Amino acid sequence: PPLPLPPRSGPAPVPLAMGAGFGAGLGLALASSAFIGGSFVLKKKGLLRLCGRARAGTAAPGALPPLVSLAVGIGEAANFAAYAFAPATLVTPLGALSVLVSAVLSSIFLNEQLNVHGKIGCILSILGSTVMVIHAPQEEEVSSLESMAEKLKDPGTKIKGFLLTSG
């Protein structure tokens, strides 16, 4: 007979894809894309400002405003934290939205124009991200030692364990 885990007190567990953790992971992944995409625009604005003051090619790479580094740092921290709340199959594709954010902000703040293919690409990116969010897999909760043993027998788990312990 399976060895059950000790009973819990409180409400029944909610699958991750429907709980507050999923929303937090989704929000962090979207915030990450916004900060990282915005940092590209800030970086280009800073470089354009530096090139206006100095001869071409003489701008020091460390002369960018600290706001760029701060935006990248916040974006990467949010992306890292998103993996704790949502499955990687959701967080990783949403990281690609930083390209979309960068394209939209570039057209607004840098007066760059998106051609028809760029606009179609932005629309497809939004649709693809929406599909990923709607169909994100649910994480299963382990309820007994036998179900944990079954999960540990999975070849993917064995390979991941090997790679983590050998590195």
C-alpha positions as CSV (number, residue, x, y, z in Angstrom):
1,P,0.0,0.0,0.0
2,P,1.2,3.6,-0.7
3,L,2.8,5.4,2.2
4,P,0.7,8.7,2.5
5,L,2.3,11.9,3.5
6,P,1.1,13.5,6.7
7,P,-2.2,15.3,6.4
8,R,-2.2,19.0,5.9
9,S,-4.2,21.6,7.7
10,G,-6.0,24.3,5.7
11,P,-7.6,24.4,2.3
12,A,-7.0,21.9,-0.5
13,P,-4.0,22.7,-2.6
14,V,-4.7,24.5,-5.9
15,P,-2.8,23.5,-9.0
16,L,0.0,26.0,-9.8
17,A,-1.5,27.1,-13.1
18,M,-4.6,28.3,-11.3
19,G,-3.1,29.7,-8.0
20,A,-1.7,33.0,-7.0
21,G,1.8,31.6,-7.6
22,F,1.0,31.3,-11.3
23,G,-0.2,34.9,-11.5
24,A,3.0,36.1,-9.7
25,G,5.2,34.2,-12.1
26,L,3.3,35.6,-15.1
27,G,3.6,39.1,-13.7
28,L,7.3,38.8,-13.0
29,A,8.0,37.4,-16.4
30,L,6.1,40.3,-18.1
31,A,7.8,42.8,-15.8
32,S,11.1,41.3,-16.8
33,S,10.4,41.7,-20.5
34,A,9.3,45.3,-19.9
35,F,12.5,46.2,-18.0
36,I,14.9,44.4,-20.3
37,G,13.2,45.7,-23.5
38,G,13.2,49.2,-22.0
39,S,16.9,49.0,-21.2
40,F,17.7,48.6,-24.9
41,V,15.9,51.9,-25.6
42,L,17.6,53.6,-22.7
43,K,21.0,52.3,-23.9
44,K,20.5,53.6,-27.4
45,K,19.3,56.9,-26.1
46,G,22.4,57.2,-24.0
47,L,24.7,56.2,-26.9
48,L,23.0,58.8,-29.2
49,R,23.4,61.4,-26.5
50,L,27.1,60.5,-26.1
51,C,27.8,60.5,-29.8
52,G,26.3,64.0,-30.0
53,R,28.9,65.2,-27.5
54,A,32.0,63.3,-28.6
55,R,33.5,62.4,-31.9
56,A,32.1,59.2,-33.4
57,G,33.7,56.1,-31.9
58,T,35.2,57.9,-28.9
59,A,32.3,57.4,-26.4
60,A,33.5,55.3,-23.4
61,P,31.4,52.1,-22.9
62,G,31.1,52.7,-19.2
63,A,29.6,56.2,-19.8
64,L,26.0,55.0,-20.1
65,P,23.6,56.1,-17.4
66,P,23.3,53.8,-14.4
67,L,19.6,53.6,-15.2
68,V,20.4,51.2,-18.0
69,S,22.2,48.8,-15.6
70,L,19.5,49.2,-13.1
71,A,16.8,48.3,-15.6
72,V,18.7,45.3,-16.8
73,G,19.3,44.2,-13.2
74,I,15.7,44.5,-12.2
75,G,14.6,42.7,-15.4
76,E,17.0,39.8,-14.8
77,A,16.0,39.5,-11.1
78,A,12.3,39.5,-12.0
79,N,13.0,36.8,-14.7
80,F,14.9,34.7,-12.2
81,A,12.1,35.0,-9.6
82,A,9.4,34.1,-12.1
83,Y,10.9,30.6,-12.4
84,A,10.0,30.0,-8.8
85,F,6.3,30.7,-9.4
86,A,5.5,29.5,-12.9
87,P,6.7,26.7,-15.1
88,A,9.7,27.2,-17.3
89,T,7.6,26.4,-20.4
90,L,5.7,29.7,-19.6
91,V,8.5,32.0,-18.4
92,T,11.0,31.3,-21.1
93,P,8.8,32.2,-24.1
94,L,7.6,35.3,-22.3
95,G,11.2,36.4,-22.1
96,A,11.1,36.9,-25.9
97,L,8.5,39.7,-25.4
98,S,11.4,42.0,-24.5
99,V,12.1,42.2,-28.2
100,L,8.5,43.4,-28.7
101,V,8.8,45.9,-25.9
102,S,12.0,47.2,-27.4
103,A,10.5,47.5,-30.9
104,V,7.4,49.4,-29.6
105,L,9.4,51.7,-27.3
106,S,11.9,52.4,-30.1
107,S,9.1,53.6,-32.4
108,I,7.8,55.8,-29.7
109,F,11.0,57.3,-28.1
110,L,13.6,57.0,-30.9
111,N,11.2,57.8,-33.8
112,E,12.1,54.5,-35.5
113,Q,9.5,53.1,-37.9
114,L,8.2,49.5,-37.9
115,N,7.5,48.2,-41.4
116,V,4.6,45.9,-42.2
117,H,6.7,42.8,-41.5
118,G,7.7,44.2,-38.1
119,K,4.1,45.0,-37.2
120,I,3.0,41.5,-38.3
121,G,5.8,40.0,-36.2
122,C,4.7,42.0,-33.1
123,I,1.1,40.8,-33.5
124,L,2.2,37.2,-33.9
125,S,4.4,37.5,-30.9
126,I,1.5,38.8,-28.8
127,L,-0.8,36.0,-30.1
128,G,1.9,33.4,-29.4
129,S,2.5,34.6,-25.9
130,T,-1.3,34.6,-25.2
131,V,-1.5,31.0,-26.4
132,M,1.4,30.0,-24.2
133,V,-0.3,31.6,-21.1
134,I,-3.6,30.0,-21.8
135,H,-2.1,26.5,-22.3
136,A,0.7,26.6,-19.8
137,P,1.0,23.2,-18.1
138,Q,0.0,22.7,-14.5
139,E,2.6,21.5,-12.0
140,E,1.5,18.4,-10.2
141,E,1.8,18.2,-6.5
142,V,3.4,15.1,-4.9
143,S,0.9,13.5,-2.5
144,S,2.6,10.2,-1.6
145,L,6.1,8.7,-1.4
146,E,5.2,6.3,-4.2
147,S,4.2,9.1,-6.6
148,M,7.5,10.8,-5.7
149,A,9.4,7.5,-6.5
150,E,7.6,7.4,-9.8
151,K,8.6,10.9,-10.7
152,L,12.2,10.1,-9.8
153,K,12.2,7.2,-12.2
154,D,11.5,9.5,-15.1
155,P,14.5,9.6,-17.5
156,G,14.4,13.4,-17.7
157,T,14.7,13.7,-13.9
158,K,17.7,11.3,-14.0
159,I,19.5,13.3,-16.7
160,K,18.8,16.6,-14.9
161,G,20.1,15.1,-11.6
162,F,23.2,13.8,-13.3
163,L,23.9,17.1,-14.9
164,L,23.3,19.1,-11.7
165,T,25.6,16.8,-9.6
166,S,28.4,16.4,-12.2
167,G,28.8,20.2,-12.9
